[in-house]
Amino acid sequence: SEAYIILTTCPMFDANFGYNVAVREIVAYCKNQGKKVYLADLAADKYKLNPNYYANPIMTTDYINSHYSAIGYEFFAECYLDILSELIEANYAEFQNVAFIPYDVA
């Protein structure tokens, strides 16, 4: 398969939360198998403790019953876009031909 897969950790939990550990292990295993699997580590301190990301009051005070409000989700989307852009830029040589992968071939 020519698919590129990006897995994410959960930013609402500690970096050592079981799900986050499992996601990192899955990415490492797939990379060792030569698969095009990447990690967007949303639970990393560089995002979790950064006021431009998850330490922003929009994210911490607008979280109700495990969900954000509309403005919270909009802010999350902006954060996610930045994180994905950073990931792709860091792996540019691997992502530069993604636009040419056929998507309508059965």
Order of alpha helices (4+ residues) and beta strands (2+ residues): beta-alpha-beta-alpha-alpha-beta-beta-alpha-alpha
